[in-house]
Amino acid sequence: MGRKAATIPGLLTIVVSLIAGHTWNRRLNIVVSIIYALAVIGGCIGETWIYYLVGSLIEVVLLVMIAKSARDWRTAAI
């Protein structure tokens, strides 16, 4: 159950990015990536395995890049 629950935010982000408009897509990408990054950081508390910490660090960096990219989006000129 835990692994399946962890994949739901990512799957929903993909579906919503295909369906939602620019404003909702932007907001949801920022919010979900920050919440997911906080969950990954919370999962690292008390962890001693270095490969898990490094993998989590990489994941958090990518999530921050997603949030920054969504924040910097501009509306497309038509």
Secondary structure as UniProt FT lines:
FT   HELIX           2..19
FT   HELIX           22..43
FT   TURN            44..46
FT   HELIX           50..71
//
